[in-house]
Amino acid sequence: MHDLTLTFNDRDHFSQGWFLRIDGKHNRTVFEFERVKGAGQPSGW
């Protein structure tokens, strides 16, 4: 891993941008996450 970027879009969404160097090539992979509503969260979240 060369770099990791975390982006918080709002309180229910964020993304991870992973930057890798493999055999001299640059690769980027982005994972998008979304909070699941009502999954064990206290009320008011």
N, C-alpha and C positions, 0 to 999 in steps of 0.2 A: 504494500500500500504506500502510495506517495502522498495522498492528501484526502481528507474527508471534509465535506461541507454539509452542515446542517442548516436547513431553512425552515423556519416556523411561519407558515402562511397565516394561520389563525389558531384558535385554541383547539381545533379539531383536526387540523391537517399539518403534516410536516414531511419533509423529504430529506433523503441522504444522498449525496453525490460522492461516489467513491472513484478516485483517480488512481489507476494502477499503471505500472510500467512492467511489461512482460516482453522479454527478448528485445528490448530497445524500443518497443512500440507502446504508445500511450493509449490506454483504454479508459473509458468513463462509463460507469453504470449508475443509474439513478433509481432509487426506490421511493415510492410514494406511499405514505401512511395516512389512514383516516381512523379517527376514534370511533369505536362501535358504541352507539347510543344505548344507555341502560345496561352496560356490561359491568355490574358491580360497583358503579360510581355512586357516591353520595348524592342525594338530591341537591339541586342548585348548581350543578356543574355545567 
